[in-house]
Each structure stands twice: as structure tokens, then as C-alpha cells.
Amino acid sequence: MVIQNLKAADRVSYIRYASVYRDFKDIETFQNEISELLEPTNEPEKKKGSSIRPYTPKLIK
């Protein structure tokens, strides 16, 4: 699912997307989601920066 990939790639973008997609109704819901993101996990720390590359169109000669 897109939202899970976004969560793994960029937490700020994830929380922005999730707040709209999940239609957070109050600040507590928003705060709970952020708290979950801040909890340490057993997963190895990922390198900073995104592995997603922008689309670069090829020029036609």
C-alpha cells in the first residue's frame, strides 16, 4: 500500500498524507499517530534521504 511505503521512506510526508487520507478528526488522533512514529523499532535505521528518484524524460533528437 502506498501509505506504508511512504511511512518507511519519509515520516513527515507520511503524517501529512495520513492526516488527509485518514481524515484525522482531532489533535489527539494526530498526536497518537506522531507518537507511534517516534517509538523505536527493531528495524535497522535507514539511511537519510529518499531512494525515490525523480522522473527524468529522455530528450528526443
PDBQT receptor file of N, H, CA, C and O in Angstrom, charges set to zero:
ATOM      1  N   MET A   1       0.838  -1.174   0.000  1.00  0.00    +0.000 N 
ATOM      2  CA  MET A   1       0.000   0.000   0.000  1.00  0.00    +0.000 C 
ATOM      3  C   MET A   1       0.890   1.247   0.000  1.00  0.00    +0.000 C 
ATOM      4  O   MET A   1       1.944   1.253   0.636  1.00  0.00    +0.000 OA
ATOM      5  N   VAL A   2       0.487   2.267  -0.686  1.00  0.00    +0.000 N 
ATOM      6  H   VAL A   2      -0.369   2.262  -1.203  1.00  0.00    +0.000 HD
ATOM      7  CA  VAL A   2       1.262   3.494  -0.837  1.00  0.00    +0.000 C 
ATOM      8  C   VAL A   2       1.595   4.120   0.507  1.00  0.00    +0.000 C 
ATOM      9  O   VAL A   2       2.725   4.554   0.730  1.00  0.00    +0.000 OA
ATOM     10  N   ILE A   3       0.623   4.170   1.396  1.00  0.00    +0.000 N 
ATOM     11  H   ILE A   3      -0.296   3.818   1.214  1.00  0.00    +0.000 HD
ATOM     12  CA  ILE A   3       0.835   4.855   2.671  1.00  0.00    +0.000 C 
ATOM     13  C   ILE A   3       1.925   4.168   3.500  1.00  0.00    +0.000 C 
ATOM     14  O   ILE A   3       2.674   4.850   4.199  1.00  0.00    +0.000 OA
ATOM     15  N   GLN A   4       2.032   2.848   3.439  1.00  0.00    +0.000 N 
ATOM     16  H   GLN A   4       1.424   2.294   2.870  1.00  0.00    +0.000 HD
ATOM     17  CA  GLN A   4       3.074   2.142   4.189  1.00  0.00    +0.000 C 
ATOM     18  C   GLN A   4       4.453   2.400   3.590  1.00  0.00    +0.000 C 
ATOM     19  O   GLN A   4       5.431   2.543   4.324  1.00  0.00    +0.000 OA
ATOM     20  N   ASN A   5       4.539   2.459   2.266  1.00  0.00    +0.000 N 
ATOM     21  H   ASN A   5       3.744   2.343   1.670  1.00  0.00    +0.000 HD
ATOM     22  CA  ASN A   5       5.812   2.780   1.621  1.00  0.00    +0.000 C 
ATOM     23  C   ASN A   5       6.235   4.203   1.955  1.00  0.00    +0.000 C 
ATOM     24  O   ASN A   5       7.416   4.472   2.175  1.00  0.00    +0.000 OA
ATOM     25  N   LEU A   6       5.280   5.098   1.991  1.00  0.00    +0.000 N 
ATOM     26  H   LEU A   6       4.321   4.880   1.812  1.00  0.00    +0.000 HD
ATOM     27  CA  LEU A   6       5.573   6.481   2.333  1.00  0.00    +0.000 C 
ATOM     28  C   LEU A   6       6.039   6.582   3.782  1.00  0.00    +0.000 C 
ATOM     29  O   LEU A   6       6.953   7.346   4.092  1.00  0.00    +0.000 OA
ATOM     30  N   LYS A   7       5.420   5.822   4.653  1.00  0.00    +0.000 N 
ATOM     31  H   LYS A   7       4.678   5.201   4.401  1.00  0.00    +0.000 HD
ATOM     32  CA  LYS A   7       5.795   5.815   6.073  1.00  0.00    +0.000 C 
ATOM     33  C   LYS A   7       7.253   5.385   6.232  1.00  0.00    +0.000 C 
ATOM     34  O   LYS A   7       7.985   5.948   7.045  1.00  0.00    +0.000 OA
ATOM     35  N   ALA A   8       7.665   4.397   5.462  1.00  0.00    +0.000 N 
ATOM     36  H   ALA A   8       7.069   3.939   4.801  1.00  0.00    +0.000 HD
ATOM     37  CA  ALA A   8       9.040   3.910   5.535  1.00  0.00    +0.000 C 
ATOM     38  C   ALA A   8      10.030   4.888   4.910  1.00  0.00    +0.000 C 
ATOM     39  O   ALA A   8      11.172   4.986   5.359  1.00  0.00    +0.000 OA
ATOM     40  N   ALA A   9       9.603   5.608   3.883  1.00  0.00    +0.000 N 
ATOM     41  H   ALA A   9       8.675   5.528   3.518  1.00  0.00    +0.000 HD
ATOM     42  CA  ALA A   9      10.502   6.488   3.147  1.00  0.00    +0.000 C 
ATOM     43  C   ALA A   9      10.652   7.874   3.762  1.00  0.00    +0.000 C 
ATOM     44  O   ALA A   9      11.756   8.419   3.794  1.00  0.00    +0.000 OA
ATOM     45  N   ASP A  10       9.558   8.449   4.248  1.00  0.00    +0.000 N 
ATOM     46  H   ASP A  10       8.661   8.006   4.221  1.00  0.00    +0.000 HD
ATOM     47  CA  ASP A  10       9.599   9.839   4.720  1.00  0.00    +0.000 C 
ATOM     48  C   ASP A  10       8.478  10.058   5.727  1.00  0.00    +0.000 C 
ATOM     49  O   ASP A  10       7.309  10.150   5.353  1.00  0.00    +0.000 OA
ATOM     50  N   ARG A  11       8.835  10.142   7.000  1.00  0.00    +0.000 N 
ATOM     51  H   ARG A  11       9.785  10.067   7.304  1.00  0.00    +0.000 HD
ATOM     52  CA  ARG A  11       7.823  10.228   8.052  1.00  0.00    +0.000 C 
ATOM     53  C   ARG A  11       7.025  11.524   8.009  1.00  0.00    +0.000 C 
ATOM     54  O   ARG A  11       5.834  11.522   8.322  1.00  0.00    +0.000 OA
ATOM     55  N   VAL A  12       7.658  12.631   7.627  1.00  0.00    +0.000 N 
ATOM     56  H   VAL A  12       8.625  12.633   7.373  1.00  0.00    +0.000 HD
ATOM     57  CA  VAL A  12       6.929  13.908   7.559  1.00  0.00    +0.000 C 
ATOM     58  C   VAL A  12       5.892  13.854   6.445  1.00  0.00    +0.000 C 
ATOM     59  O   VAL A  12       4.741  14.242   6.647  1.00  0.00    +0.000 OA
ATOM     60  N   SER A  13       6.290  13.379   5.282  1.00  0.00    +0.000 N 
ATOM     61  H   SER A  13       7.225  13.063   5.118  1.00  0.00    +0.000 HD
ATOM     62  CA  SER A  13       5.334  13.247   4.178  1.00  0.00    +0.000 C 
ATOM     63  C   SER A  13       4.228  12.279   4.542  1.00  0.00    +0.000 C 
ATOM     64  O   SER A  13       3.066  12.495   4.198  1.00  0.00    +0.000 OA
ATOM     65  N   TYR A  14       4.591  11.208   5.240  1.00  0.00    +0.000 N 
ATOM     66  H   TYR A  14       5.535  11.033   5.519  1.00  0.00    +0.000 HD
ATOM     67  CA  TYR A  14       3.586  10.233   5.668  1.00  0.00    +0.000 C 
ATOM     68  C   TYR A  14       2.540  10.878   6.569  1.00  0.00    +0.000 C 
ATOM     69  O   TYR A  14       1.344  10.690   6.346  1.00  0.00    +0.000 OA
ATOM     70  N   ILE A  15       2.959  11.630   7.576  1.00  0.00    +0.000 N 
ATOM     71  H   ILE A  15       3.930  11.783   7.758  1.00  0.00    +0.000 HD
ATOM     72  CA  ILE A  15       1.995  12.200   8.523  1.00  0.00    +0.000 C 
ATOM     73  C   ILE A  15       1.108  13.229   7.833  1.00  0.00    +0.000 C 
ATOM     74  O   ILE A  15      -0.070  13.357   8.168  1.00  0.00    +0.000 OA
ATOM     75  N   ARG A  16       1.662  13.956   6.879  1.00  0.00    +0.000 N 
ATOM     76  H   ARG A  16       2.618  13.852   6.607  1.00  0.00    +0.000 HD
ATOM     77  CA  ARG A  16       0.846  14.909   6.109  1.00  0.00    +0.000 C 
ATOM     78  C   ARG A  16      -0.211  14.168   5.290  1.00  0.00    +0.000 C 
ATOM     79  O   ARG A  16      -1.386  14.533   5.295  1.00  0.00    +0.000 OA
ATOM     80  N   TYR A  17       0.220  13.141   4.600  1.00  0.00    +0.000 N 
ATOM     81  H   TYR A  17       1.175  12.845   4.596  1.00  0.00    +0.000 HD
ATOM     82  CA  TYR A  17      -0.700  12.358   3.773  1.00  0.00    +0.000 C 
ATOM     83  C   TYR A  17      -1.743  11.662   4.640  1.00  0.00    +0.000 C 
ATOM     84  O   TYR A  17      -2.934  11.688   4.332  1.00  0.00    +0.000 OA
ATOM     85  N   ALA A  18      -1.288  11.042   5.723  1.00  0.00    +0.000 N 
ATOM     86  H   ALA A  18      -0.320  11.021   5.973  1.00  0.00    +0.000 HD
ATOM     87  CA  ALA A  18      -2.196  10.296   6.595  1.00  0.00    +0.000 C 
ATOM     88  C   ALA A  18      -3.248  11.202   7.217  1.00  0.00    +0.000 C 
ATOM     89  O   ALA A  18      -4.394  10.789   7.394  1.00  0.00    +0.000 OA
ATOM     90  N   SER A  19      -2.872  12.427   7.549  1.00  0.00    +0.000 N 
ATOM     91  H   SER A  19      -1.940  12.762   7.405  1.00  0.00    +0.000 HD
ATOM     92  CA  SER A  19      -3.830  13.339   8.182  1.00  0.00    +0.000 C 
ATOM     93  C   SER A  19      -5.000  13.656   7.255  1.00  0.00    +0.000 C 
ATOM     94  O   SER A  19      -6.117  13.892   7.715  1.00  0.00    +0.000 OA
ATOM     95  N   VAL A  20      -4.744  13.660   5.962  1.00  0.00    +0.000 N 
ATOM     96  H   VAL A  20      -3.836  13.468   5.588  1.00  0.00    +0.000 HD
ATOM     97  CA  VAL A  20      -5.813  13.905   4.991  1.00  0.00    +0.000 C 
ATOM     98  C   VAL A  20      -6.511  12.592   4.632  1.00  0.00    +0.000 C 
ATOM     99  O   VAL A  20      -7.738  12.503   4.658  1.00  0.00    +0.000 OA
ATOM    100  N   TYR A  21      -5.717  11.581   4.298  1.00  0.00    +0.000 N 
ATOM    101  H   TYR A  21      -4.720  11.654   4.277  1.00  0.00    +0.000 HD
ATOM    102  CA  TYR A  21      -6.260  10.296   3.855  1.00  0.00    +0.000 C 
ATOM    103  C   TYR A  21      -7.117   9.646   4.929  1.00  0.00    +0.000 C 
ATOM    104  O   TYR A  21      -8.183   9.104   4.636  1.00  0.00    +0.000 OA
ATOM    105  N   ARG A  22      -6.657   9.700   6.165  1.00  0.00    +0.000 N 
ATOM    106  H   ARG A  22      -5.791  10.141   6.403  1.00  0.00    +0.000 HD
ATOM    107  CA  ARG A  22      -7.399   9.088   7.275  1.00  0.00    +0.000 C 
ATOM    108  C   ARG A  22      -8.378  10.055   7.923  1.00  0.00    +0.000 C 
ATOM    109  O   ARG A  22      -9.131   9.680   8.821  1.00  0.00    +0.000 OA
ATOM    110  N   ASP A  23      -8.362  11.300   7.464  1.00  0.00    +0.000 N 
ATOM    111  H   ASP A  23      -7.750  11.605   6.735  1.00  0.00    +0.000 HD
ATOM    112  CA  ASP A  23      -9.313  12.316   7.931  1.00  0.00    +0.000 C 
ATOM    113  C   ASP A  23      -9.301  12.446   9.458  1.00  0.00    +0.000 C 
ATOM    114  O   ASP A  23     -10.317  12.245  10.125  1.00  0.00    +0.000 OA
ATOM    115  N   PHE A  24      -8.113  12.791   9.996  1.00  0.00    +0.000 N 
ATOM    116  H   PHE A  24      -7.288  12.955   9.455  1.00  0.00    +0.000 HD
ATOM    117  CA  PHE A  24      -7.985  12.966  11.441  1.00  0.00    +0.000 C 
ATOM    118  C   PHE A  24      -9.019  13.978  11.921  1.00  0.00    +0.000 C 
ATOM    119  O   PHE A  24      -9.118  15.077  11.376  1.00  0.00    +0.000 OA
ATOM    120  N   LYS A  25      -9.778  13.610  12.928  1.00  0.00    +0.000 N 
ATOM    121  H   LYS A  25      -9.697  12.717  13.370  1.00  0.00    +0.000 HD
ATOM    122  CA  LYS A  25     -10.866  14.454  13.430  1.00  0.00    +0.000 C 
ATOM    123  C   LYS A  25     -10.443  15.388  14.556  1.00  0.00    +0.000 C 
ATOM    124  O   LYS A  25     -11.084  16.412  14.790  1.00  0.00    +0.000 OA
ATOM    125  N   ASP A  26      -9.360  15.037  15.255  1.00  0.00    +0.000 N 
ATOM    126  H   ASP A  26      -8.839  14.205  15.065  1.00  0.00    +0.000 HD
ATOM    127  CA  ASP A  26      -8.948  15.866  16.386  1.00  0.00    +0.000 C 
ATOM    128  C   ASP A  26      -7.434  15.797  16.573  1.00  0.00    +0.000 C 
ATOM    129  O   ASP A  26      -6.754  14.969  15.966  1.00  0.00    +0.000 OA
ATOM    130  N   ILE A  27      -6.930  16.671  17.410  1.00  0.00    +0.000 N 
ATOM    131  H   ILE A  27      -7.482  17.344  17.903  1.00  0.00    +0.000 HD
ATOM    132  CA  ILE A  27      -5.490  16.764  17.634  1.00  0.00    +0.000 C 
ATOM    133  C   ILE A  27      -4.943  15.509  18.321  1.00  0.00    +0.000 C 
ATOM    134  O   ILE A  27      -3.781  15.154  18.125  1.00  0.00    +0.000 OA
ATOM    135  N   GLU A  28      -5.765  14.845  19.117  1.00  0.00    +0.000 N 
ATOM    136  H   GLU A  28      -6.709  15.134  19.277  1.00  0.00    +0.000 HD
ATOM    137  CA  GLU A  28      -5.315  13.637  19.810  1.00  0.00    +0.000 C 
ATOM    138  C   GLU A  28      -4.991  12.517  18.816  1.00  0.00    +0.000 C 
ATOM    139  O   GLU A  28      -4.016  11.786  18.994  1.00  0.00    +0.000 OA
ATOM    140  N   THR A  29      -5.799  12.391  17.790  1.00  0.00    +0.000 N 
ATOM    141  H   THR A  29      -6.591  12.985  17.645  1.00  0.00    +0.000 HD
ATOM    142  CA  THR A  29      -5.537  11.383  16.758  1.00  0.00    +0.000 C 
ATOM    143  C   THR A  29      -4.217  11.681  16.064  1.00  0.00    +0.000 C 
ATOM    144  O   THR A  29      -3.418  10.777  15.820  1.00  0.00    +0.000 OA
ATOM    145  N   PHE A  30      -3.994  12.935  15.752  1.00  0.00    +0.000 N 
ATOM    146  H   PHE A  30      -4.643  13.669  15.951  1.00  0.00    +0.000 HD
ATOM    147  CA  PHE A  30      -2.763  13.381  15.118  1.00  0.00    +0.000 C 
ATOM    148  C   PHE A  30      -1.575  13.093  16.044  1.00  0.00    +0.000 C 
ATOM    149  O   PHE A  30      -0.548  12.576  15.605  1.00  0.00    +0.000 OA
ATOM    150  N   GLN A  31      -1.725  13.430  17.315  1.00  0.00    +0.000 N 
ATOM    151  H   GLN A  31      -2.559  13.850  17.671  1.00  0.00    +0.000 HD
ATOM    152  CA  GLN A  31      -0.666  13.226  18.299  1.00  0.00    +0.000 C 
ATOM    153  C   GLN A  31      -0.349  11.735  18.471  1.00  0.00    +0.000 C 
ATOM    154  O   GLN A  31       0.818  11.357  18.569  1.00  0.00    +0.000 OA
ATOM    155  N   ASN A  32      -1.372  10.902  18.506  1.00  0.00    +0.000 N 
ATOM    156  H   ASN A  32      -2.320  11.210  18.426  1.00  0.00    +0.000 HD
ATOM    157  CA  ASN A  32      -1.158   9.456  18.636  1.00  0.00    +0.000 C 
ATOM    158  C   ASN A  32      -0.375   8.900  17.452  1.00  0.00    +0.000 C 
ATOM    159  O   ASN A  32       0.505   8.056  17.622  1.00  0.00    +0.000 OA
ATOM    160  N   GLU A  33      -0.695   9.371  16.271  1.00  0.00    +0.000 N 
ATOM    161  H   GLU A  33      -1.410  10.057  16.133  1.00  0.00    +0.000 HD
ATOM    162  CA  GLU A  33      -0.001   8.902  15.066  1.00  0.00    +0.000 C 
ATOM    163  C   GLU A  33       1.470   9.318  15.111  1.00  0.00    +0.000 C 
ATOM    164  O   GLU A  33       2.349   8.527  14.766  1.00  0.00    +0.000 OA
ATOM    165  N   ILE A  34       1.738  10.541  15.528  1.00  0.00    +0.000 N 
ATOM    166  H   ILE A  34       1.024  11.183  15.808  1.00  0.00    +0.000 HD
ATOM    167  CA  ILE A  34       3.120  11.012  15.648  1.00  0.00    +0.000 C 
ATOM    168  C   ILE A  34       3.858  10.207  16.717  1.00  0.00    +0.000 C 
ATOM    169  O   ILE A  34       5.017   9.838  16.523  1.00  0.00    +0.000 OA
ATOM    170  N   SER A  35       3.207   9.937  17.827  1.00  0.00    +0.000 N 
ATOM    171  H   SER A  35       2.266  10.237  17.984  1.00  0.00    +0.000 HD
ATOM    172  CA  SER A  35       3.825   9.151  18.901  1.00  0.00    +0.000 C 
ATOM    173  C   SER A  35       4.238   7.771  18.403  1.00  0.00    +0.000 C 
ATOM    174  O   SER A  35       5.313   7.278  18.747  1.00  0.00    +0.000 OA
ATOM    175  N   GLU A  36       3.394   7.154  17.601  1.00  0.00    +0.000 N 
ATOM    176  H   GLU A  36       2.522   7.554  17.322  1.00  0.00    +0.000 HD
ATOM    177  CA  GLU A  36       3.734   5.845  17.034  1.00  0.00    +0.000 C 
ATOM    178  C   GLU A  36       4.957   5.936  16.132  1.00  0.00    +0.000 C 
ATOM    179  O   GLU A  36       5.792   5.031  16.121  1.00  0.00    +0.000 OA
ATOM    180  N   LEU A  37       5.066   7.019  15.378  1.00  0.00    +0.000 N 
ATOM    181  H   LEU A  37       4.388   7.754  15.386  1.00  0.00    +0.000 HD
ATOM    182  CA  LEU A  37       6.223   7.197  14.503  1.00  0.00    +0.000 C 
ATOM    183  C   LEU A  37       7.510   7.372  15.301  1.00  0.00    +0.000 C 
ATOM    184  O   LEU A  37       8.582   6.961  14.856  1.00  0.00    +0.000 OA
ATOM    185  N   LEU A  38       7.405   7.978  16.472  1.00  0.00    +0.000 N 
ATOM    186  H   LEU A  38       6.535   8.312  16.833  1.00  0.00    +0.000 HD
ATOM    187  CA  LEU A  38       8.584   8.263  17.280  1.00  0.00    +0.000 C 
ATOM    188  C   LEU A  38       9.041   7.084  18.135  1.00  0.00    +0.000 C 
ATOM    189  O   LEU A  38      10.153   7.101  18.663  1.00  0.00    +0.000 OA
ATOM    190  N   GLU A  39       8.200   6.061  18.277  1.00  0.00    +0.000 N 
ATOM    191  H   GLU A  39       7.296   6.047  17.848  1.00  0.00    +0.000 HD
ATOM    192  CA  GLU A  39       8.580   4.889  19.062  1.00  0.00    +0.000 C 
ATOM    193  C   GLU A  39       9.707   4.148  18.352  1.00  0.00    +0.000 C 
ATOM    194  O   GLU A  39       9.663   3.950  17.138  1.00  0.00    +0.000 OA
ATOM    195  N   PRO A  40      10.723   3.738  19.123  1.00  0.00    +0.000 N 
ATOM    196  CA  PRO A  40      11.818   2.980  18.496  1.00  0.00    +0.000 C 
ATOM    197  C   PRO A  40      11.315   1.631  17.995  1.00  0.00    +0.000 C 
ATOM    198  O   PRO A  40      10.413   1.030  18.580  1.00  0.00    +0.000 OA
ATOM    199  N   THR A  41      11.905   1.178  16.924  1.00  0.00    +0.000 N 
ATOM    200  H   THR A  41      12.637   1.666  16.449  1.00  0.00    +0.000 HD
ATOM    201  CA  THR A  41      11.538  -0.121  16.353  1.00  0.00    +0.000 C 
ATOM    202  C   THR A  41      12.752  -1.032  16.365  1.00  0.00    +0.000 C 
ATOM    203  O   THR A  41      13.862  -0.592  16.665  1.00  0.00    +0.000 OA
ATOM    204  N   ASN A  42      12.549  -2.268  16.048  1.00  0.00    +0.000 N 
ATOM    205  H   ASN A  42      11.647  -2.625  15.804  1.00  0.00    +0.000 HD
ATOM    206  CA  ASN A  42      13.649  -3.226  15.964  1.00  0.00    +0.000 C 
ATOM    207  C   ASN A  42      14.261  -3.259  14.573  1.00  0.00    +0.000 C 
ATOM    208  O   ASN A  42      15.201  -4.013  14.318  1.00  0.00    +0.000 OA
ATOM    209  N   GLU A  43      13.726  -2.440  13.675  1.00  0.00    +0.000 N 
ATOM    210  H   GLU A  43      12.963  -1.828  13.882  1.00  0.00    +0.000 HD
ATOM    211  CA  GLU A  43      14.241  -2.402  12.312  1.00  0.00    +0.000 C 
ATOM    212  C   GLU A  43      15.543  -1.612  12.285  1.00  0.00    +0.000 C 
ATOM    213  O   GLU A  43      15.697  -0.652  13.040  1.00  0.00    +0.000 OA
ATOM    214  N   PRO A  44      16.483  -2.002  11.425  1.00  0.00    +0.000 N 
ATOM    215  CA  PRO A  44      17.717  -1.226  11.313  1.00  0.00    +0.000 C 
ATOM    216  C   PRO A  44      17.416   0.176  10.807  1.00  0.00    +0.000 C 
ATOM    217  O   PRO A  44      16.494   0.383  10.018  1.00  0.00    +0.000 OA
ATOM    218  N   GLU A  45      18.208   1.137  11.273  1.00  0.00    +0.000 N 
ATOM    219  H   GLU A  45      18.957   0.969  11.914  1.00  0.00    +0.000 HD
ATOM    220  CA  GLU A  45      17.983   2.524  10.865  1.00  0.00    +0.000 C 
ATOM    221  C   GLU A  45      18.296   2.678   9.387  1.00  0.00    +0.000 C 
ATOM    222  O   GLU A  45      19.315   2.190   8.897  1.00  0.00    +0.000 OA
ATOM    223  N   LYS A  46      17.411   3.359   8.692  1.00  0.00    +0.000 N 
ATOM    224  H   LYS A  46      16.584   3.756   9.090  1.00  0.00    +0.000 HD
ATOM    225  CA  LYS A  46      17.586   3.561   7.261  1.00  0.00    +0.000 C 
ATOM    226  C   LYS A  46      18.444   4.798   7.031  1.00  0.00    +0.000 C 
ATOM    227  O   LYS A  46      18.509   5.703   7.863  1.00  0.00    +0.000 OA
ATOM    228  N   LYS A  47      19.096   4.808   5.880  1.00  0.00    +0.000 N 
ATOM    229  H   LYS A  47      19.044   4.074   5.204  1.00  0.00    +0.000 HD
ATOM    230  CA  LYS A  47      19.884   5.973   5.507  1.00  0.00    +0.000 C 
ATOM    231  C   LYS A  47      18.966   7.157   5.302  1.00  0.00    +0.000 C 
ATOM    232  O   LYS A  47      17.828   7.013   4.855  1.00  0.00    +0.000 OA
ATOM    233  N   LYS A  48      19.478   8.334   5.635  1.00  0.00    +0.000 N 
ATOM    234  H   LYS A  48      20.403   8.451   5.998  1.00  0.00    +0.000 HD
ATOM    235  CA  LYS A  48      18.679   9.531   5.407  1.00  0.00    +0.000 C 
ATOM    236  C   LYS A  48      18.620   9.798   3.917  1.00  0.00    +0.000 C 
ATOM    237  O   LYS A  48      19.541   9.471   3.169  1.00  0.00    +0.000 OA
ATOM    238  N   GLY A  49      17.527  10.394   3.507  1.00  0.00    +0.000 N 
ATOM    239  H   GLY A  49      16.779  10.660   4.115  1.00  0.00    +0.000 HD
ATOM    240  CA  GLY A  49      17.341  10.680   2.096  1.00  0.00    +0.000 C 
ATOM    241  C   GLY A  49      16.450   9.629   1.472  1.00  0.00    +0.000 C 
ATOM    242  O   GLY A  49      16.297   8.525   1.994  1.00  0.00    +0.000 OA
ATOM    243  N   SER A  50      15.889   9.979   0.391  1.00  0.00    +0.000 N 
ATOM    244  H   SER A  50      16.013  10.877  -0.033  1.00  0.00    +0.000 HD
ATOM    245  CA  SER A  50      14.935   9.097  -0.261  1.00  0.00    +0.000 C 
ATOM    246  C   SER A  50      15.611   8.297  -1.353  1.00  0.00    +0.000 C 
ATOM    247  O   SER A  50      16.514   8.790  -2.029  1.00  0.00    +0.000 OA
ATOM    248  N   SER A  51      15.176   7.070  -1.523  1.00  0.00    +0.000 N 
ATOM    249  H   SER A  51      14.442   6.670  -0.973  1.00  0.00    +0.000 HD
ATOM    250  CA  SER A  51      15.673   6.255  -2.624  1.00  0.00    +0.000 C 
ATOM    251  C   SER A  51      14.819   6.461  -3.869  1.00  0.00    +0.000 C 
ATOM    252  O   SER A  51      15.092   5.881  -4.920  1.00  0.00    +0.000 OA
ATOM    253  N   ILE A  52      13.801   7.276  -3.747  1.00  0.00    +0.000 N 
ATOM    254  H   ILE A  52      13.579   7.747  -2.893  1.00  0.00    +0.000 HD
ATOM    255  CA  ILE A  52      12.914   7.563  -4.872  1.00  0.00    +0.000 C 
ATOM    256  C   ILE A  52      13.579   8.616  -5.750  1.00  0.00    +0.000 C 
ATOM    257  O   ILE A  52      13.956   9.689  -5.278  1.00  0.00    +0.000 OA
ATOM    258  N   ARG A  53      13.714   8.302  -7.000  1.00  0.00    +0.000 N 
ATOM    259  H   ARG A  53      13.408   7.431  -7.383  1.00  0.00    +0.000 HD
ATOM    260  CA  ARG A  53      14.351   9.227  -7.939  1.00  0.00    +0.000 C 
ATOM    261  C   ARG A  53      13.284   9.922  -8.778  1.00  0.00    +0.000 C 
ATOM    262  O   ARG A  53      12.294   9.302  -9.166  1.00  0.00    +0.000 OA
ATOM    263  N   PRO A  54      13.484  11.206  -9.058  1.00  0.00    +0.000 N 
ATOM    264  CA  PRO A  54      12.508  11.907  -9.896  1.00  0.00    +0.000 C 
ATOM    265  C   PRO A  54      12.561  11.390 -11.330  1.00  0.00    +0.000 C 
ATOM    266  O   PRO A  54      13.598  10.917 -11.795  1.00  0.00    +0.000 OA
ATOM    267  N   TYR A  55      11.444  11.486 -12.013  1.00  0.00    +0.000 N 
ATOM    268  H   TYR A  55      10.602  11.870 -11.635  1.00  0.00    +0.000 HD
ATOM    269  CA  TYR A  55      11.365  11.080 -13.410  1.00  0.00    +0.000 C 
ATOM    270  C   TYR A  55      12.145  12.063 -14.262  1.00  0.00    +0.000 C 
ATOM    271  O   TYR A  55      11.942  13.274 -14.170  1.00  0.00    +0.000 OA
ATOM    272  N   THR A  56      13.028  11.545 -15.083  1.00  0.00    +0.000 N 
ATOM    273  H   THR A  56      13.192  10.561 -15.158  1.00  0.00    +0.000 HD
ATOM    274  CA  THR A  56      13.802  12.377 -15.995  1.00  0.00    +0.000 C 
ATOM    275  C   THR A  56      13.494  11.925 -17.414  1.00  0.00    +0.000 C 
ATOM    276  O   THR A  56      13.939  10.858 -17.837  1.00  0.00    +0.000 OA
ATOM    277  N   PRO A  57      12.734  12.730 -18.154  1.00  0.00    +0.000 N 
ATOM    278  CA  PRO A  57      12.389  12.328 -19.522  1.00  0.00    +0.000 C 
ATOM    279  C   PRO A  57      13.621  12.352 -20.425  1.00  0.00    +0.000 C 
ATOM    280  O   PRO A  57      14.513  13.184 -20.259  1.00  0.00    +0.000 OA
ATOM    281  N   LYS A  58      13.653  11.433 -21.372  1.00  0.00    +0.000 N 
ATOM    282  H   LYS A  58      12.929  10.757 -21.506  1.00  0.00    +0.000 HD
ATOM    283  CA  LYS A  58      14.746  11.403 -22.339  1.00  0.00    +0.000 C 
ATOM    284  C   LYS A  58      14.429  12.379 -23.456  1.00  0.00    +0.000 C 
ATOM    285  O   LYS A  58      13.301  12.454 -23.942  1.00  0.00    +0.000 OA
ATOM    286  N   LEU A  59      15.433  13.113 -23.844  1.00  0.00    +0.000 N 
ATOM    287  H   LEU A  59      16.350  13.052 -23.449  1.00  0.00    +0.000 HD
ATOM    288  CA  LEU A  59      15.250  14.088 -24.915  1.00  0.00    +0.000 C 
ATOM    289  C   LEU A  59      15.254  13.387 -26.265  1.00  0.00    +0.000 C 
ATOM    290  O   LEU A  59      16.075  12.505 -26.518  1.00  0.00    +0.000 OA
ATOM    291  N   ILE A  60      14.347  13.779 -27.110  1.00  0.00    +0.000 N 
ATOM    292  H   ILE A  60      13.680  14.495 -26.904  1.00  0.00    +0.000 HD
ATOM    293  CA  ILE A  60      14.255  13.225 -28.457  1.00  0.00    +0.000 C 
ATOM    294  C   ILE A  60      15.031  14.141 -29.385  1.00  0.00    +0.000 C 
ATOM    295  O   ILE A  60      14.817  15.353 -29.398  1.00  0.00    +0.000 OA
ATOM    296  N   LYS A  61      15.931  13.556 -30.159  1.00  0.00    +0.000 N 
ATOM    297  H   LYS A  61      16.104  12.571 -30.149  1.00  0.00    +0.000 HD
ATOM    298  CA  LYS A  61      16.739  14.362 -31.086  1.00  0.00    +0.000 C 
ATOM    299  C   LYS A  61      16.080  14.471 -32.425  1.00  0.00    +0.000 C 
ATOM    300  O   LYS A  61      16.618  15.112 -33.328  1.00  0.00    +0.000 OA
TER     301      LYS A  61
